[in-house]
Amino acid sequence: MQEIQELTSALYEYAAKNGFSSDSDDPHALMEMIYFMTDKAVGGDSEAGFLLGRYILVTSNAPEDVAFAAQLLTEAAIQGYAPAKDYLQEIGMSGDSLAPNEVDWDEMMQKAESGDVEAQYQMGLSFMPLDDGKDADFTKAFEWFRQAVERRILSGAGDTVFEDIAV
């Protein structure tokens, strides 16, 4: 619960520094702030993507939300945002694999099916919407992300925010 409060405060603080304002008594303020941060993140703001991605992972277990959070975190890391890179490495999902057109997907699938967390993460990303015109499949993306998270928790490798997500 403390982590949710800390992440919520960080989101509000960052949003306020970037022009967001709301009435603190407004019951819709949190949702408005999340929409504001989503616009910032989708627009390429890597810090907004990092903060929002972590917040979503802690507060939601809906397949499309977890997949979206993973996408936000990955995009922030690709943009060079160090905290996102560090966080993904901390939870065992570094995103350091080859570019999609250089990946041997049969080999990646074999690794993922055998329990390789990084391969499971990459398989999840492969079902996310990209600018290549490919349709997203949030159900498949979520399933691979769920397996990666579950494997990470069962291995006990590091403290992870995913422990709050029902898998």
C-alpha positions in Angstrom: 0.0 0.0 0.0 2.9 2.4 0.8 4.3 1.8 -2.6 1.0 2.8 -4.3 1.0 6.0 -2.2 4.6 6.8 -3.1 4.0 6.1 -6.8 0.8 8.2 -6.8 2.6 11.1 -5.2 5.4 10.8 -7.7 2.9 10.9 -10.5 1.1 13.9 -9.2 4.3 15.8 -8.6 5.6 15.1 -12.1 2.3 15.9 -13.7 2.1 19.2 -11.7 5.6 20.2 -12.9 4.4 19.6 -16.4 1.3 21.7 -16.3 -1.4 19.5 -14.8 -3.6 21.0 -12.1 -6.7 19.8 -10.4 -8.9 20.4 -7.4 -7.6 18.2 -4.6 -11.2 17.5 -3.6 -12.2 16.4 -7.1 -12.9 12.6 -6.9 -12.0 12.4 -10.6 -8.6 14.0 -10.2 -6.6 10.8 -10.2 -8.2 9.6 -13.4 -7.6 13.0 -15.0 -4.0 12.9 -14.0 -3.6 9.4 -15.4 -5.0 10.5 -18.7 -2.7 13.5 -18.6 0.3 11.2 -17.9 -0.8 8.8 -20.6 -0.8 11.6 -23.2 2.7 12.6 -22.0 4.0 9.0 -22.2 2.5 8.2 -25.5 3.8 11.5 -26.8 7.4 10.3 -26.0 8.0 11.6 -22.5 10.1 8.8 -21.1 9.9 9.8 -17.4 6.1 10.0 -17.7 6.1 6.5 -19.3 8.3 5.1 -16.5 6.2 6.5 -13.7 2.9 5.6 -15.2 4.2 2.1 -16.2 5.3 1.3 -12.7 2.0 2.7 -11.3 -0.1 0.6 -13.6 1.9 -2.6 -12.7 1.2 -2.0 -9.0 -2.4 -1.1 -9.3 -3.9 -3.3 -12.1 -3.8 -6.9 -13.2 -6.0 -6.4 -16.3 -4.3 -8.0 -19.3 -4.3 -4.9 -21.4 -3.1 -2.7 -18.5 -0.1 -5.0 -17.7 0.8 -5.2 -21.4 0.5 -1.4 -21.7 2.6 -0.9 -18.6 5.3 -3.2 -20.0 5.2 -1.3 -23.3 5.6 2.1 -21.5 8.5 0.9 -19.5 10.2 -0.7 -22.5 9.7 2.5 -24.6 11.2 4.6 -21.8 14.2 2.3 -21.6 14.6 2.3 -25.4 14.6 6.1 -25.3 17.5 5.9 -22.9 15.8 6.7 -19.6 18.2 5.1 -17.1 15.6 4.5 -14.3 13.5 2.5 -16.8 16.4 0.4 -17.9 17.5 -0.2 -14.3 13.9 -1.1 -13.3 13.5 -3.6 -16.2 16.8 -5.2 -15.3 15.8 -5.3 -11.6 12.7 -7.3 -12.4 14.6 -9.5 -14.9 13.2 -8.0 -18.1 16.0 -6.1 -19.5 14.8 -5.8 -23.1 18.4 -6.1 -24.2 17.7 -8.6 -27.0 18.2 -8.1 -30.7 16.1 -5.9 -32.9 12.8 -7.7 -33.9 14.0 -8.4 -37.5 17.2 -10.0 -36.1 15.4 -12.4 -33.7 15.1 -16.1 -34.4 11.5 -16.4 -33.2 11.6 -20.2 -33.1 14.5 -20.1 -30.8 12.9 -17.3 -28.7 9.7 -19.4 -28.4 11.7 -22.4 -27.3 13.5 -20.4 -24.6 10.2 -18.8 -23.5 8.5 -22.2 -23.2 11.4 -23.5 -21.2 11.0 -20.7 -18.6 13.5 -18.1 -19.8 12.2 -14.8 -18.2 13.8 -12.5 -20.8 12.4 -14.6 -23.7 8.9 -14.6 -22.1 9.2 -10.8 -21.8 10.3 -10.5 -25.5 7.4 -12.8 -26.6 5.0 -10.5 -24.7 6.4 -7.5 -26.4 6.1 -9.2 -29.8 2.3 -9.1 -29.4 2.1 -5.4 -28.5 1.0 -2.8 -31.0 4.0 -1.4 -33.0 4.3 1.1 -35.8 4.7 -1.8 -38.2 1.0 -2.2 -38.8 0.8 -5.5 -37.0 -2.4 -6.0 -34.9 -1.9 -6.3 -31.2 -3.0 -9.3 -29.2 -3.2 -8.2 -25.6 -4.3 -11.6 -24.4 -1.2 -13.3 -25.8 1.0 -10.4 -24.6 -0.5 -10.6 -21.1 0.0 -14.4 -21.0 3.7 -14.1 -21.8 4.2 -11.2 -19.4 2.3 -13.1 -16.7 4.5 -16.1 -17.2 7.6 -14.0 -16.9 6.4 -12.3 -13.8 5.3 -15.6 -12.2 8.7 -17.2 -13.0 10.4 -14.1 -11.5 8.4 -14.3 -8.3 8.8 -18.0 -7.9 12.6 -17.8 -8.4 12.8 -15.3 -5.6 15.3 -13.3 -7.7 15.1 -9.8 -6.4 12.3 -7.7 -4.9 9.8 -6.9 -7.5 6.8 -4.7 -7.7 5.0 -7.5 -9.5 4.5 -9.3 -6.3 1.4 -7.1 -5.8 -0.1 -8.4 -9.0 -2.3 -11.5 -8.9 -0.8 -14.0 -11.3 
